[in-house]
Amino acid sequence: NGEVELAFRARAASGTTGTIRVDLASAQGATTWAETTVTVGSLPACAPSWQWLKAYGTGDVVSYGSWNWVALRPSILNPPSWQPRWLSPAWERVEPCA
């Protein structure tokens, strides 16, 4: 689909402003870049932690791996980070949390 998800963590004091630049190069040598200015703020609170063997319904929000996730369909055994290719995703990562 041509999309790449990029996630990283940076630590800075709240209110700090800085620039993030990402450079990309294809196997054929084509290059491009993107740059954005960000201001560091406080992370949102984490939702209740995902629990093994707990049944979740569509729209439920949990935290897992320092991220909040929302259930896209009912789920009971699969942690949010587990996304097999042969099933439609059960979870969508929403935002980092603390």
N, CA, C and O atoms as a Tinker XYZ file with bonds, in Angstrom:
   392  protein
     1  N      0.809000   -1.198000    0.000000    73     2
     2  CA     0.000000    0.000000    0.000000    64     1     3
     3  C      0.854000    1.265000    0.000000    63     2     4     5
     4  O      0.315000    2.369000   -0.083000    81     3
     5  N      2.164000    1.126000    0.091000    73     3     6
     6  CA     3.037000    2.282000    0.023000    64     5     7
     7  C      3.180000    3.059000    1.311000    63     6     8     9
     8  O      3.897000    4.059000    1.341000    81     7
     9  N      2.519000    2.633000    2.383000    73     7    10
    10  CA     2.614000    3.356000    3.646000    64     9    11
    11  C      3.586000    2.662000    4.577000    63    10    12    13
    12  O      3.668000    1.434000    4.606000    81    11
    13  N      4.323000    3.456000    5.338000    73    11    14
    14  CA     5.235000    2.948000    6.341000    64    13    15
    15  C      4.931000    3.678000    7.632000    63    14    16    17
    16  O      4.861000    4.907000    7.658000    81    15
    17  N      4.749000    2.918000    8.710000    73    15    18
    18  CA     4.513000    3.550000   10.004000    64    17    19
    19  C      5.844000    3.678000   10.721000    63    18    20    21
    20  O      6.597000    2.709000   10.822000    81    19
    21  N      6.131000    4.855000   11.211000    73    19    22
    22  CA     7.376000    5.136000   11.900000    64    21    23
    23  C      7.049000    5.580000   13.312000    63    22    24    25
    24  O      6.300000    6.537000   13.506000    81    23
    25  N      7.598000    4.899000   14.290000    73    23    26
    26  CA     7.364000    5.274000   15.685000    64    25    27
    27  C      8.710000    5.323000   16.397000    63    26    28    29
    28  O      9.578000    4.484000   16.159000    81    27
    29  N      8.874000    6.292000   17.254000    73    27    30
    30  CA    10.084000    6.386000   18.055000    64    29    31
    31  C      9.776000    7.161000   19.319000    63    30    32    33
    32  O      8.723000    7.789000   19.435000    81    31
    33  N     10.695000    7.114000   20.261000    73    31    34
    34  CA    10.546000    7.855000   21.507000    64    33    35
    35  C     11.687000    8.853000   21.634000    63    34    36    37
    36  O     12.830000    8.567000   21.280000    81    35
    37  N     11.354000   10.005000   22.138000    73    35    38
    38  CA    12.360000   11.020000   22.443000    64    37    39
    39  C     12.035000   11.582000   23.816000    63    38    40    41
    40  O     10.867000   11.802000   24.137000    81    39
    41  N     13.034000   11.810000   24.608000    73    39    42
    42  CA    12.809000   12.365000   25.940000    64    41    43
    43  C     13.284000   13.814000   25.963000    63    42    44    45
    44  O     14.386000   14.136000   25.520000    81    43
    45  N     12.426000   14.667000   26.487000    73    43    46
    46  CA    12.760000   16.083000   26.611000    64    45    47
    47  C     11.855000   16.679000   27.677000    63    46    48    49
    48  O     10.807000   16.118000   27.998000    81    47
    49  N     12.258000   17.800000   28.214000    73    47    50
    50  CA    11.434000   18.484000   29.209000    64    49    51
    51  C     10.161000   18.994000   28.558000    63    50    52    53
    52  O     10.169000   19.400000   27.396000    81    51
    53  N      9.070000   18.973000   29.305000    73    51    54
    54  CA     7.796000   19.472000   28.790000    64    53    55
    55  C      7.958000   20.919000   28.356000    63    54    56    57
    56  O      8.582000   21.718000   29.055000    81    55
    57  N      7.399000   21.252000   27.211000    73    55    58
    58  CA     7.504000   22.605000   26.680000    64    57    59
    59  C      8.677000   22.806000   25.740000    63    58    60    61
    60  O      8.791000   23.863000   25.119000    81    59
    61  N      9.559000   21.810000   25.620000    73    59    62
    62  CA    10.696000   21.897000   24.714000    64    61    63
    63  C     10.210000   21.812000   23.266000    63    62    64    65
    64  O      9.359000   20.984000   22.944000    81    63
    65  N     10.745000   22.658000   22.403000    73    63    66
    66  CA    10.401000   22.627000   20.984000    64    65    67
    67  C     11.627000   22.189000   20.193000    63    66    68    69
    68  O     12.748000   22.596000   20.499000    81    67
    69  N     11.413000   21.369000   19.188000    73    67    70
    70  CA    12.517000   20.904000   18.361000    64    69    71
    71  C     12.021000   20.486000   16.996000    63    70    72    73
    72  O     10.822000   20.518000   16.720000    81    71
    73  N     12.951000   20.093000   16.145000    73    71    74
    74  CA    12.627000   19.672000   14.788000    64    73    75
    75  C     12.988000   18.208000   14.622000    63    74    76    77
    76  O     14.039000   17.756000   15.076000    81    75
    77  N     12.103000   17.474000   13.964000    73    75    78
    78  CA    12.360000   16.080000   13.622000    64    77    79
    79  C     12.433000   16.001000   12.104000    63    78    80    81
    80  O     11.565000   16.519000   11.401000    81    79
    81  N     13.475000   15.348000   11.609000    73    79    82
    82  CA    13.627000   15.171000   10.164000    64    81    83
    83  C     13.807000   13.685000    9.895000    63    82    84    85
    84  O     14.573000   13.006000   10.579000    81    83
    85  N     13.106000   13.199000    8.907000    73    83    86
    86  CA    13.212000   11.806000    8.492000    64    85    87
    87  C     13.647000   11.784000    7.035000    63    86    88    89
    88  O     13.004000   12.390000    6.179000    81    87
    89  N     14.742000   11.084000    6.757000    73    87    90
    90  CA    15.231000   10.914000    5.388000    64    89    91
    91  C     14.973000    9.474000    4.961000    63    90    92    93
    92  O     15.234000    8.540000    5.720000    81    91
    93  N     14.467000    9.298000    3.761000    73    91    94
    94  CA    14.177000    7.972000    3.232000    64    93    95
    95  C     14.923000    7.775000    1.925000    63    94    96    97
    96  O     15.050000    8.699000    1.122000    81    95
    97  N     15.419000    6.551000    1.721000    73    95    98
    98  CA    16.089000    6.214000    0.465000    64    97    99
    99  C     15.565000    4.866000   -0.007000    63    98   100   101
   100  O     15.480000    3.923000    0.781000    81    99
   101  N     15.216000    4.767000   -1.275000    73    99   102
   102  CA    14.737000    3.502000   -1.834000    64   101   103
   103  C     15.927000    2.646000   -2.246000    63   102   104   105
   104  O     17.061000    3.122000   -2.307000    81   103
   105  N     15.652000    1.379000   -2.526000    73   103   106
   106  CA    16.703000    0.472000   -2.995000    64   105   107
   107  C     17.271000    0.931000   -4.334000    63   106   108   109
   108  O     18.403000    0.592000   -4.679000    81   107
   109  N     16.487000    1.704000   -5.090000    73   107   110
   110  CA    16.937000    2.201000   -6.391000    64   109   111
   111  C     17.717000    3.512000   -6.266000    63   110   112   113
   112  O     18.199000    4.037000   -7.269000    81   111
   113  N     17.847000    4.042000   -5.056000    73   111   114
   114  CA    18.626000    5.255000   -4.849000    64   113   115
   115  C     17.825000    6.538000   -4.777000    63   114   116   117
   116  O     18.398000    7.600000   -4.533000    81   115
   117  N     16.512000    6.476000   -4.984000    73   115   118
   118  CA    15.686000    7.689000   -4.865000    64   117   119
   119  C     15.610000    8.101000   -3.398000    63   118   120   121
   120  O     15.518000    7.252000   -2.510000    81   119
   121  N     15.648000    9.394000   -3.154000    73   119   122
   122  CA    15.587000    9.876000   -1.774000    64   121   123
   123  C     14.496000   10.927000   -1.622000    63   122   124   125
   124  O     14.110000   11.600000   -2.577000    81   123
   125  N     14.022000   11.041000   -0.410000    73   123   126
   126  CA    13.059000   12.077000   -0.050000    64   125   127
   127  C     13.196000   12.336000    1.440000    63   126   128   129
   128  O     13.849000   11.569000    2.147000    81   127
   129  N     12.595000   13.396000    1.914000    73   127   130
   130  CA    12.658000   13.686000    3.337000    64   129   131
   131  C     11.413000   14.450000    3.748000    63   130   132   133
   132  O     10.710000   15.038000    2.926000    81   131
   133  N     11.166000   14.418000    5.044000    73   131   134
   134  CA    10.061000   15.171000    5.634000    64   133   135
   135  C     10.561000   15.749000    6.946000    63   134   136   137
   136  O     11.373000   15.136000    7.639000    81   135
   137  N     10.075000   16.915000    7.275000    73   135   138
   138  CA    10.526000   17.594000    8.487000    64   137   139
   139  C      9.323000   18.234000    9.160000    63   138   140   141
   140  O      8.446000   18.779000    8.490000    81   139
   141  N      9.283000   18.168000   10.475000    73   139   142
   142  CA     8.200000   18.797000   11.221000    64   141   143
   143  C      8.734000   19.333000   12.541000    63   142   144   145
   144  O      9.698000   18.800000   13.091000    81   143
   145  N      8.112000   20.378000   13.041000    73   143   146
   146  CA     8.462000   20.941000   14.343000    64   145   147
   147  C      7.489000   20.399000   15.371000    63   146   148   149
   148  O      6.279000   20.378000   15.145000    81   147
   149  N      8.020000   19.966000   16.492000    73   147   150
   150  CA     7.177000   19.421000   17.555000    64   149   151
   151  C      7.464000   20.132000   18.864000    63   150   152   153
   152  O      8.579000   20.596000   19.101000    81   151
   153  N      6.461000   20.211000   19.699000    73   151   154
   154  CA     6.614000   20.703000   21.061000    64   153   155
   155  C      6.251000   19.561000   21.992000    63   154   156   157
   156  O      5.171000   18.980000   21.888000    81   155
   157  N      7.157000   19.246000   22.898000    73   155   158
   158  CA     6.952000   18.131000   23.809000    64   157   159
   159  C      5.979000   18.551000   24.901000    63   158   160   161
   160  O      6.141000   19.598000   25.528000    81   159
   161  N      4.990000   17.738000   25.113000    73   159   162
   162  CA     4.020000   17.962000   26.182000    64   161   163
   163  C      3.907000   16.705000   27.027000    63   162   164   165
   164  O      4.664000   15.753000   26.837000    81   163
   165  N      2.997000   16.699000   27.927000    73   163   166
   166  CA     2.771000   15.523000   28.762000    64   165   167
   167  C      2.012000   14.471000   27.964000    63   166   168   169
   168  O      1.132000   14.799000   27.167000    81   167
   169  N      2.354000   13.217000   28.179000    73   167   170
   170  CA     1.635000   12.128000   27.528000    64   169   171
   171  C      0.289000   11.919000   28.207000    63   170   172   173
   172  O      0.162000   12.153000   29.409000    81   171
   173  N     -0.718000   11.482000   27.455000    73   171   174
   174  CA    -1.999000   11.161000   28.079000    64   173   175
   175  C     -1.848000    9.970000   29.025000    63   174   176   177
   176  O     -0.907000    9.187000   28.900000    81   175
   177  N     -2.759000    9.842000   29.951000    73   175   178
   178  CA    -2.733000    8.722000   30.895000    64   177   179
   179  C     -3.011000    7.417000   30.159000    63   178   180   181
   180  O     -3.746000    7.386000   29.171000    81   179
   181  N     -2.414000    6.350000   30.656000    73   179   182
   182  CA    -2.669000    5.035000   30.080000    64   181   183
   183  C     -4.036000    4.529000   30.532000    63   182   184   185
   184  O     -4.435000    4.715000   31.682000    81   183
   185  N     -4.737000    3.890000   29.613000    73   183   186
   186  CA    -5.989000    3.207000   29.933000    64   185   187
   187  C     -5.652000    1.994000   30.808000    63   186   188   189
   188  O     -4.474000    1.680000   30.982000    81   187
   189  N     -6.648000    1.313000   31.355000    73   187   190
   190  CA    -6.344000    0.086000   32.105000    64   189   191
   191  C     -5.557000   -0.895000   31.233000    63   190   192   193
   192  O     -5.776000   -0.975000   30.025000    81   191
   193  N     -4.648000   -1.632000   31.852000    73   191   194
   194  CA    -3.787000   -2.567000   31.123000    64   193   195
   195  C     -4.584000   -3.707000   30.506000    63   194   196   197
   196  O     -5.555000   -4.191000   31.088000    81   195
   197  N     -4.152000   -4.135000   29.300000    73   195   198
   198  CA    -4.740000   -5.308000   28.665000    64   197   199
   199  C     -4.506000   -6.507000   29.566000    63   198   200   201
   200  O     -3.429000   -6.639000   30.148000    81   199
   201  N     -5.494000   -7.381000   29.693000    73   199   202
   202  CA    -5.395000   -8.554000   30.560000    64   201   203
   203  C     -5.673000   -9.827000   29.777000    63   202   204   205
   204  O     -6.608000   -9.890000   28.979000    81   203
   205  N     -4.857000  -10.831000   30.014000    73   203   206
   206  CA    -5.011000  -12.141000   29.398000    64   205   207
   207  C     -6.346000  -12.748000   29.823000    63   206   208   209
   208  O     -6.717000  -12.652000   30.992000    81   207
   209  N     -7.059000  -13.361000   28.910000    73   207   210
   210  CA    -8.336000  -14.050000   29.113000    64   209   211
   211  C     -9.505000  -13.130000   29.455000    63   210   212   213
   212  O    -10.577000  -13.614000   29.817000    81   211
   213  N     -9.323000  -11.834000   29.351000    73   211   214
   214  CA   -10.442000  -10.913000   29.539000    64   213   215
   215  C    -11.077000  -10.653000   28.174000    63   214   216   217
   216  O    -10.372000  -10.423000   27.192000    81   215
   217  N    -12.397000  -10.691000   28.116000    73   215   218
   218  CA   -13.108000  -10.440000   26.858000    64   217   219
   219  C    -13.236000   -8.940000   26.635000    63   218   220   221
   220  O    -13.665000   -8.209000   27.526000    81   219
   221  N    -12.864000   -8.487000   25.449000    73   219   222
   222  CA   -12.972000   -7.079000   25.074000    64   221   223
   223  C    -13.940000   -6.942000   23.910000    63   222   224   225
   224  O    -13.973000   -7.785000   23.013000    81   223
   225  N    -14.721000   -5.885000   23.932000    73   223   226
   226  CA   -15.672000   -5.612000   22.865000    64   225   227
   227  C    -15.191000   -4.484000   21.978000    63   226   228   229
   228  O    -14.257000   -3.762000   22.326000    81   227
   229  N    -15.822000   -4.338000   20.848000    73   227   230
   230  CA   -15.501000   -3.262000   19.915000    64   229   231
   231  C    -15.575000   -1.915000   20.632000    63   230   232   233
   232  O    -16.568000   -1.610000   21.292000    81   231
   233  N    -14.523000   -1.118000   20.500000    73   231   234
   234  CA   -14.481000    0.204000   21.115000    64   233   235
   235  C    -13.818000    0.247000   22.477000    63   234   236   237
   236  O    -13.544000    1.333000   22.987000    81   235
   237  N    -13.547000   -0.916000   23.088000    73   235   238
   238  CA   -12.848000   -0.920000   24.376000    64   237   239
   239  C    -11.434000   -0.375000   24.195000    63   238   240   241
   240  O    -10.804000   -0.599000   23.161000    81   239
   241  N    -10.942000    0.335000   25.198000    73   239   242
   242  CA    -9.604000    0.932000   25.145000    64   241   243
   243  C     -8.762000    0.323000   26.258000    63   242   244   245
   244  O     -9.200000    0.245000   27.406000    81   243
   245  N     -7.547000   -0.111000   25.913000    73   243   246
   246  CA    -6.608000   -0.687000   26.874000    64   245   247
   247  C     -5.232000   -0.079000   26.641000    63   246   248   249
   248  O     -4.986000    0.557000   25.616000    81   247
   249  N     -4.337000   -0.283000   27.606000    73   247   250
   250  CA    -2.938000    0.087000   27.378000    64   249   251
   251  C     -2.120000   -1.193000   27.276000    63   250   252   253
   252  O     -2.402000   -2.193000   27.937000    81   251
   253  N     -1.096000   -1.131000   26.425000    73   251   254
   254  CA    -0.215000   -2.273000   26.207000    64   253   255
   255  C      1.072000   -1.733000   25.611000    63   254   256   257
   256  O      1.046000   -1.064000   24.578000    81   255
   257  N      2.201000   -2.019000   26.252000    73   255   258
   258  CA     3.486000   -1.558000   25.733000    64   257   259
   259  C      3.612000   -0.048000   25.689000    63   258   260   261
   260  O      4.194000    0.490000   24.747000    81   259
   261  N      3.078000    0.656000   26.689000    73   259   262
   262  CA     3.135000    2.125000   26.793000    64   261   263
   263  C      2.362000    2.835000   25.686000    63   262   264   265
   264  O      2.667000    3.977000   25.341000    81   263
   265  N      1.362000    2.155000   25.134000    73   263   266
   266  CA     0.464000    2.741000   24.136000    64   265   267
   267  C     -0.972000    2.450000   24.532000    63   266   268   269
   268  O     -1.251000    1.405000   25.120000    81   267
   269  N     -1.884000    3.355000   24.221000    73   267   270
   270  CA    -3.313000    3.080000   24.316000    64   269   271
   271  C     -3.760000    2.482000   22.990000    63   270   272   273
   272  O     -3.345000    2.935000   21.923000    81   271
   273  N     -4.607000    1.464000   23.065000    73   271   274
   274  CA    -5.131000    0.750000   21.902000    64   273   275
   275  C     -6.648000    0.711000   21.995000    63   274   276   277
   276  O     -7.199000    0.688000   23.095000    81   275
   277  N     -7.337000    0.705000   20.844000    73   275   278
   278  CA    -8.793000    0.568000   20.807000    64   277   279
   279  C     -9.132000   -0.721000   20.056000    63   278   280   281
   280  O     -8.531000   -1.033000   19.028000    81   279
   281  N    -10.108000   -1.465000   20.589000    73   279   282
   282  CA   -10.539000   -2.713000   19.955000    64   281   283
   283  C    -11.393000   -2.407000   18.729000    63   282   284   285
   284  O    -12.369000   -1.662000   18.814000    81   283
   285  N    -11.020000   -2.984000   17.589000    73   283   286
   286  CA   -11.770000   -2.812000   16.350000    64   285   287
   287  C    -12.852000   -3.876000   16.192000    63   286   288   289
   288  O    -13.775000   -3.722000   15.392000    81   287
   289  N    -12.731000   -4.948000   16.956000    73   287   290
   290  CA   -13.697000   -6.047000   16.956000    64   289   291
   291  C    -13.523000   -6.787000   18.279000    63   290   292   293
   292  O    -12.535000   -6.554000   18.975000    81   291
   293  N    -14.448000   -7.670000   18.647000    73   291   294
   294  CA   -14.282000   -8.422000   19.893000    64   293   295
   295  C    -12.974000   -9.217000   19.897000    63   294   296   297
   296  O    -12.535000   -9.726000   18.866000    81   295
   297  N    -12.365000   -9.309000   21.076000    73   295   298
   298  CA   -11.080000   -9.995000   21.217000    64   297   299
   299  C    -10.981000  -10.555000   22.627000    63   298   300   301
   300  O    -11.459000   -9.937000   23.579000    81   299
   301  N    -10.355000  -11.735000   22.765000    73   299   302
   302  CA   -10.188000  -12.298000   24.101000    64   301   303
   303  C     -8.761000  -12.763000   24.367000    63   302   304   305
   304  O     -8.265000  -12.571000   25.477000    81   303
   305  N     -8.090000  -13.361000   23.406000    73   303   306
   306  CA    -6.779000  -13.957000   23.664000    64   305   307
   307  C     -5.614000  -13.201000   23.053000    63   306   308   309
   308  O     -4.469000  -13.416000   23.453000    81   307
   309  N     -5.869000  -12.334000   22.107000    73   307   310
   310  CA    -4.780000  -11.730000   21.349000    64   309   311
   311  C     -4.373000  -10.384000   21.920000    63   310   312   313
   312  O     -5.187000   -9.464000   21.991000    81   311
   313  N     -3.098000  -10.264000   22.335000    73   311   314
   314  CA    -2.640000   -8.949000   22.805000    64   313   315
   315  C     -2.661000   -7.942000   21.655000    63   314   316   317
   316  O     -2.576000   -8.331000   20.490000    81   315
   317  N     -2.770000   -6.676000   21.968000    73   315   318
   318  CA    -2.879000   -5.662000   20.916000    64   317   319
   319  C     -1.757000   -5.677000   19.886000    63   318   320   321
   320  O     -1.992000   -5.335000   18.727000    81   319
   321  N     -0.563000   -6.058000   20.268000    73   319   322
   322  CA     0.550000   -6.022000   19.311000    64   321   323
   323  C      0.536000   -7.204000   18.338000    63   322   324   325
   324  O      1.299000   -7.201000   17.372000    81   323
   325  N     -0.300000   -8.203000   18.562000    73   323   326
   326  CA    -0.345000   -9.393000   17.707000    64   325   327
   327  C     -1.331000   -9.162000   16.585000    63   326   328   329
   328  O     -2.536000   -9.098000   16.829000    81   327
   329  N     -0.850000   -9.035000   15.356000    73   327   330
   330  CA    -1.703000   -8.752000   14.197000    64   329   331
   331  C     -1.359000   -9.724000   13.067000    63   330   332   333
   332  O     -0.562000   -9.384000   12.193000    81   331
   333  N     -1.947000  -10.933000   13.067000    73   331   334
   334  CA    -1.650000  -11.865000   11.973000    64   333   335
   335  C     -2.211000  -11.365000   10.648000    63   334   336   337
   336  O     -3.243000  -10.695000   10.618000    81   335
   337  N     -1.542000  -11.686000    9.577000    73   335   338
   338  CA    -1.949000  -11.206000    8.248000    64   337   339
   339  C     -3.252000  -11.832000    7.768000    63   338   340   341
   340  O     -3.955000  -11.242000    6.947000    81   339
   341  N     -3.581000  -13.017000    8.270000    73   339   342
   342  CA    -4.767000  -13.723000    7.784000    64   341   343
   343  C     -6.048000  -13.318000    8.514000    63   342   344   345
   344  O     -7.122000  -13.805000    8.163000    81   343
   345  N     -5.969000  -12.454000    9.502000    73   343   346
   346  CA    -7.148000  -11.961000   10.216000    64   345   347
   347  C     -7.230000  -10.449000   10.093000    63   346   348   349
   348  O     -6.214000   -9.766000    9.970000    81   347
   349  N     -8.440000   -9.942000   10.128000    73   347   350
   350  CA    -8.566000   -8.483000   10.185000    64   349   351
   351  C     -8.055000   -8.032000   11.550000    63   350   352   353
   352  O     -8.208000   -8.762000   12.529000    81   351
   353  N     -7.456000   -6.858000   11.636000    73   351   354
   354  CA    -6.884000   -6.407000   12.906000    64   353   355
   355  C     -7.943000   -6.330000   14.005000    63   354   356   357
   356  O     -9.068000   -5.885000   13.772000    81   355
   357  N     -7.565000   -6.769000   15.199000    73   355   358
   358  CA    -8.458000   -6.677000   16.355000    64   357   359
   359  C     -8.237000   -5.367000   17.099000    63   358   360   361
   360  O     -9.137000   -4.884000   17.785000    81   359
   361  N     -7.051000   -4.792000   16.968000    73   359   362
   362  CA    -6.693000   -3.596000   17.735000    64   361   363
   363  C     -6.068000   -2.542000   16.831000    63   362   364   365
   364  O     -5.447000   -2.855000   15.815000    81   363
   365  N     -6.247000   -1.296000   17.225000    73   363   366
   366  CA    -5.585000   -0.179000   16.545000    64   365   367
   367  C     -4.851000    0.647000   17.596000    63   366   368   369
   368  O     -5.427000    1.033000   18.614000    81   367
   369  N     -3.579000    0.911000   17.336000    73   367   370
   370  CA    -2.783000    1.720000   18.261000    64   369   371
   371  C     -3.239000    3.168000   18.143000    63   370   372   373
   372  O     -3.321000    3.714000   17.043000    81   371
   373  N     -3.536000    3.793000   19.292000    73   371   374
   374  CA    -4.116000    5.136000   19.296000    64   373   375
   375  C     -3.079000    6.207000   19.605000    63   374   376   377
   376  O     -2.915000    7.155000   18.837000    81   375
   377  N     -2.373000    6.059000   20.738000    73   375   378
   378  CA    -1.446000    7.102000   21.177000    64   377   379
   379  C     -0.510000    6.547000   22.236000    63   378   380   381
   380  O     -0.879000    5.618000   22.955000    81   379
   381  N      0.704000    7.101000   22.348000    73   379   382
   382  CA     1.575000    6.709000   23.454000    64   381   383
   383  C      0.966000    7.221000   24.755000    63   382   384   385
   384  O      0.206000    8.189000   24.757000    81   383
   385  N      1.303000    6.565000   25.854000    73   383   386
   386  CA     0.727000    6.974000   27.138000    64   385   387
   387  C      1.739000    6.796000   28.260000    63   386   388   389
   388  O      2.758000    6.125000   28.098000    81   387
   389  N      1.444000    7.401000   29.386000    73   387   390
   390  CA     2.324000    7.292000   30.556000    64   389   391
   391  C      1.492000    7.166000   31.812000    63   390   392
   392  O      2.041000    7.062000   32.909000    81   391
